[in-house]
Amino acid sequence: MQCIYRTNNSYDAIFTILQGELENKGIKFFVKNEYVSVTMDYICCPEIWVENNDLKQAILCVEYIQNININMQPWICNSCGIEIEKQFKVCWKCGESNEKFYINL
């Protein structure tokens, strides 16, 4: 197993989105230190680990999600016209999905 993502905050949007995308892709993963703890000046950062045989596809997911987080803008739902914040894939009002968000690896 190898660590593909580490953060100092388990509420990090990328950390949460990445878990969902890995699950959707059928990539088995393990979350280590999900609840950050501080002991004796040592911080256990939350990490996502994957099996070596899924490493390449998992890293592509990380890179894609990080790129989306930087480059995406809020989007307008085609169905109901509501503006949706960039990190959401689905309209909160009508359930319409933003196809640009989905990973096609």
Number of C-alpha atoms within 10 A of each C-alpha: 13 14 17 16 17 17 16 16 14 17 12 11 13 18 23 11 17 19 18 12 17 18 12 11 14 10 16 14 19 15 16 15 16 18 14 15 11 10 8 5 6 8 12 17 17 21 20 21 18 21 15 11 10 16 17 12 13 25 15 13 22 20 11 17 22 15 11 16 14 9 9 13 12 11 18 15 19 12 12 12 12 14 13 18 15 17 17 14 18 16 21 14 12 12 12 14 16 17 9 11 16 12 13 8 8
